[in-house]
Amino acid sequence: MPELPELEALRIRIAPRVEGKLITAATVNPKKAHLLRYPVDDFALELPARRITSLTRRGKHMVFATELGGGGSPRWLVINPMLGGRFQVAPGDSPVPATEVFTLRIEGKLELRYLDFRDMGRIYWVADCSKEVPAWDGQGPEADSVASMGLDVFRKRLRRFRDELKDLLRNQEFLAGIGNAYSDEILWEARLLPLRRRASLKPQEASPAKPSAA
């Protein structure tokens, strides 16, 4: 599953190619339409004539902010790619992979495609992320903000949870963006056992200054 580092690298790569661009058409692959948490016909009708104003990331979600071409009426396309989701920006005349879920044609004869070879991704087209994307407001601080959080704030937050350490790191309410792969790497670098309980940590082990938590 893509986690914070991969998604942030992807955001940095895709954003300059789509931000400020007008969506001119939208299509959905009927074989994968079940991945949309929104009526398919409405999705294909509502995206065109909107401009992508920004591409950001929240936890494991990619967030495309849009507004009407003339401004106003903001809506967000929020995608959690899960295990098999991929993004592709390609010329409009290039072959479309069989794993395509939807395609947005944008200015400049480009297409932004979302692909999913495991059919596990979650796609939301919303007017309010807090109300329409499950567990949105329950997400904790971004995992890459730990170093600037401060020791006291970090330890205070840590005390709110009782999980085993691996489960704690994967808990999006604790820190957003970390999953199975990076939780293992973090604990390896910190020399901490995955099944160890949070309450067993010594003060010097519960520090964001450790390389594993930075």
Secondary structure, 3 states (H helix, E strand, C coil): CCCHHHHHHHHHHHHHHHCCCEEEEEEECHHHHHHECCCHHHHHHHCCCEEEEEEEEECCEEEEEEEECCCCCCEEEEEECCCCEEEEEEECCCCCCCCEEEEEEECCCEEEEEEECCCCCEEEEECCHHHHCCCCCCCCCEHHHHHHHCHHHHHHHHCCCCCEHHHHHHCCCCCECCCHHHHHHHHHHHCCCCCCEHHHCCHHHCCCCCCCCC
